[in-house]
């Protein structure tokens, strides 16, 4: 079953460039992981310090494997957090909709 993670970031003023460089490194490596189906950063259209990450994995195991990688440890846990004012992570699984649900 697919597994989705959505992350909202607010970057400290003046750290936008460093954040963009860091996420570029993280994204390049993450997109090559076998369980990763989608890994896309977005920037708020009105606030240049706000970003949104949409991650889609084949299953929760793929997501957990991502969290165990060297590049996750280095970038997501090491380099990126000091650049942030705020980070909010939400995780989702697919919801079957319709009459049969």
C-alpha positions as CSV (number, residue, x, y, z in Angstrom):
1,X,0.0,0.0,0.0
2,X,1.4,3.4,-1.0
3,X,2.7,5.7,1.8
4,X,2.7,9.5,1.6
5,X,4.7,12.1,3.6
6,X,3.9,15.8,3.4
7,X,6.4,18.2,5.0
8,X,5.9,22.0,5.4
9,X,9.0,24.1,6.0
10,X,9.4,27.7,7.0
11,X,13.0,28.7,6.4
12,X,14.8,31.3,8.5
13,X,15.2,34.7,6.7
14,X,18.4,34.7,4.7
15,X,18.8,30.9,4.7
16,X,16.7,30.3,1.5
17,X,19.7,29.6,-0.7
18,X,21.3,27.2,1.7
19,X,18.0,25.4,2.1
20,X,17.6,25.1,-1.7
21,X,21.1,23.7,-2.1
22,X,20.5,21.2,0.7
23,X,17.2,19.9,-0.6
24,X,18.7,19.6,-4.1
25,X,21.3,17.2,-2.7
26,X,18.7,15.3,-0.7
27,X,16.2,15.1,-3.6
28,X,18.8,13.9,-6.1
29,X,19.7,10.9,-3.9
30,X,16.2,10.1,-2.7
31,X,14.6,9.9,-6.1
32,X,17.0,7.1,-6.9
33,X,15.7,4.9,-4.0
34,X,13.8,1.9,-5.1
35,X,10.8,2.6,-3.0
36,X,10.5,6.2,-3.9
37,X,7.7,7.0,-6.4
38,X,7.6,10.8,-6.1
39,X,9.7,13.4,-4.2
40,X,8.9,16.9,-5.1
41,X,9.6,20.3,-3.4
42,X,7.3,23.2,-3.9
43,X,7.7,26.9,-3.0
44,X,4.8,29.1,-1.7
45,X,3.7,31.5,-4.4
46,X,3.4,34.3,-1.9
47,X,6.0,33.7,0.8
48,X,9.5,32.7,-0.5
49,X,10.4,31.3,2.9
50,X,7.7,28.6,2.9
51,X,8.2,25.3,1.2
52,X,6.2,22.1,0.9
53,X,7.6,18.6,0.2
54,X,5.4,15.8,-1.3
55,X,6.9,12.3,-0.9
56,X,5.2,9.2,-2.2
57,X,6.6,5.7,-1.6
58,X,5.5,2.3,-2.7
59,X,4.8,1.4,0.9
60,X,5.7,2.3,4.5
61,X,8.8,0.0,4.3
62,X,10.1,2.2,1.4
63,X,9.6,5.3,3.5
64,X,11.3,3.8,6.5
65,X,14.2,2.7,4.3
66,X,14.5,6.3,3.1
67,X,14.8,7.4,6.7
68,X,17.7,5.0,7.3
69,X,19.8,6.2,4.4
70,X,23.1,8.1,4.8
71,X,21.8,11.0,2.8
72,X,18.7,11.4,5.0
73,X,20.9,11.4,8.1
74,X,23.2,14.0,6.6
75,X,20.7,16.4,4.9
76,X,17.3,15.9,6.5
77,X,18.5,15.4,10.1
78,X,21.8,17.3,10.0
79,X,22.1,20.2,7.5
80,X,18.5,21.3,7.0
81,X,17.0,21.6,10.6
82,X,19.3,24.6,11.6
83,X,18.1,26.5,8.6
84,X,14.4,26.3,9.7
85,X,12.0,28.3,11.8
86,X,9.4,25.6,11.6
87,X,8.9,22.1,10.1
88,X,5.7,20.1,10.2
89,X,5.5,16.5,9.0
90,X,2.3,14.6,8.2
91,X,2.0,11.0,6.9
92,X,-0.8,9.5,5.0
93,X,-2.0,6.2,3.6
94,X,-4.5,5.9,0.7
95,X,-8.2,6.1,1.4
96,X,-10.6,4.1,-0.7
97,X,-13.6,6.2,-1.5
98,X,-16.9,5.5,-3.2
99,X,-19.9,3.4,-2.4
100,X,-17.9,0.3,-1.5
101,X,-15.8,2.1,1.0
